[in-house]
Amino acid sequence: MQNLDIFPPSQRESAVDYVINTIKNLLLEKKLKPGDMLPSEGALAESMKVSRGPVREAMKILSAFGIVEIKRGDGTYIAAPNSKSIVDPFLLRLILSDANSREMAELRELLETQIVTLVIRNADREHLENLEQVHSDMKKAFEASSGSDKKDLLEYDLKFHAALGKATNNVLIEAIYGFTMELFKPYITKTYENRENGMRAIALHEGILEAIREKNITKAIDATRKSIDEWWCIFDIDKGNNPQKD
């Protein structure tokens, strides 16, 4: 972190916020990147003109968010993009947004119609093979299920959507889609409480996959919208303009 421009804190932010925002801005400016080792606590405090306490607190917060990785006896590093975090700030904000079911369904439709389009345009053979394998595994798991293993079926369903996100070949969309699908976990689990609904979910996935195989964007978008419409029906979601909060 040499020769970096560090601006003084504003009067409105705490010292801890200042340290966090400084690291964030350095990342946005590409002056820090994954794998970079940060200066020592003392050096950071000196360069930012704050005491060590706020630096220590800021590093704990950034570690919880998966931004930095603290290696005891070694140092503090900018974490890799796929590192695990205790709290995902983007997901937490979505959870706390108090969105109703209609808003969630609209978000999912907006994302998934674009995702299947990008999959058809960008996916390579490995991505498509992964999608096929995940879907095949999911069908086998559903056929072998007794109706009591909803957790396993949830994981297979999420793996299918994760494979879709990865097949876009766009890491930003993959990440945003992954966060979004986390919000749908309770709904997906509920889907598999009813075997008939579960069978329809499998068939709808098959329709999306078939359109991707054919590289038919119109068909893929239609299949995706059909899947979302089914979701509207299963959970009796009001499509009106003034829905009540769930």
Residue pairs with C-beta under 8 A, 6 or more apart in sequence:
1 26
1 31
1 32
1 36
1 38
1 39
1 47
4 26
4 31
4 47
6 22
6 47
6 48
7 22
8 49
9 15
9 17
9 18
9 48
9 50
10 18
13 21
14 54
15 50
15 51
15 53
15 54
16 54
16 57
16 58
16 61
18 48
18 50
18 54
19 44
19 48
19 50
19 54
19 55
19 57
19 58
20 58
20 61
20 62
22 48
23 32
23 38
23 58
23 62
23 67
23 68
24 67
26 32
27 33
27 67
27 78
32 38
32 78
33 78
34 78
34 79
34 80
34 81
35 77
35 78
35 80
36 77
36 78
37 75
37 76
37 77
38 44
38 68
38 75
38 76
38 77
38 78
39 47
40 75
41 52
41 55
41 56
41 59
42 52
44 55
45 51
45 52
45 54
45 55
48 55
59 68
59 70
59 76
62 68
63 69
63 70
63 86
64 85
64 86
64 87
65 85
65 86
65 87
65 88
65 89
66 79
66 83
66 84
66 85
66 86
66 88
67 78
67 79
67 85
68 76
68 77
68 78
68 79
69 76
69 77
69 78
69 79
69 80
69 83
70 76
71 77
81 171
81 175
88 179
90 176
90 179
91 179
91 182
91 183
94 179
94 180
94 182
94 183
95 183
98 245
99 107
99 183
100 243
100 244
100 245
100 246
101 235
101 237
101 238
101 243
101 246
102 237
102 238
102 239
102 240
102 243
103 243
104 183
104 184
105 228
105 231
105 232
105 237
107 180
108 180
108 184
108 228
108 231
109 224
109 225
109 228
111 173
111 176
111 177
111 180
112 164
112 177
112 224
112 227
112 228
113 221
113 224
113 225
114 173
115 164
115 165
115 168
115 173
115 177
116 164
116 208
116 211
116 212
116 217
116 220
116 221
116 223
116 224
117 217
117 220
117 221
118 168
118 169
118 170
118 173
119 127
119 131
119 164
119 167
119 168
119 212
119 220
120 211
120 212
120 215
120 216
120 217
120 220
122 167
122 168
122 169
122 170
123 131
123 167
123 168
123 169
123 212
124 169
127 163
127 166
127 167
127 169
128 167
128 212
128 213
130 163
130 166
130 167
131 160
131 163
131 164
131 167
131 209
131 212
132 209
134 156
134 159
134 160
134 163
135 160
135 205
135 206
135 209
137 156
137 159
138 153
138 156
138 157
138 159
138 160
138 202
138 205
139 202
141 149
141 152
141 153
141 156
142 153
142 156
142 192
142 198
142 199
142 202
145 152
145 153
147 195
150 189
150 192
150 193
151 189
153 192
153 198
154 185
154 188
154 189
154 192
157 188
157 191
157 192
157 201
158 181
158 185
158 188
160 205
161 177
161 181
162 178
162 181
164 177
164 208
165 173
165 174
165 175
165 177
165 178
165 181
166 174
168 174
168 177
187 231
187 235
190 234
190 235
191 197
191 198
191 201
191 234
192 198
192 201
197 234
200 230
201 227
201 230
204 223
204 226
204 227
204 230
205 227
207 223
207 226
207 227
208 220
208 223
208 224
208 227
210 219
210 223
211 217
211 219
211 220
211 222
211 223
212 220
231 237
232 239
237 243
238 244
